[in-house]
Amino acid sequence: MIAWSALGIEFIVSLVAAAGVVAVFALGLRLLAVGAPVEARAATDGGEQVAEGELSLSHSRPAWASLAAYLCFAVAVAAVLYGIYLIIPQFH
């Protein structure tokens, strides 16, 4: 006999867990994108400034954003590894 309520609970928990892992990973990617472009003038070998039209863009990301992004990635990887641990019986 199939326990339909248990199957339904398993489906909901799996769906929420999968969405949670994806959301945490996506948050980590978004945190890596934090930082507005900063105009930086590239100097030539002689130390002179380049022409006005030759600006290069670089991104400056705050340290807290990098740390939070790597923490999100670590949480996502830990959740995936824990799921693999639960699935494979030889790990128990």
Sequence and secondary structure as in RCSB ss.txt:
>XXXX:A:sequence
MIAWSALGIEFIVSLVAAAGVVAVFALGLRLLAVGAPVEARAATDGGEQVAEGELSLSHSRPAWASLAAYLCFAV
AVAAVLYGIYLIIPQFH
>XXXX:A:secstr
   HHHHHHHHHHHHHHHHHHHHHHHHHHHHHT S EEEEE B TTS B  TT EEEEE   HHHHHHHHHHHHH
HHHHHHHHHHHH GGG 
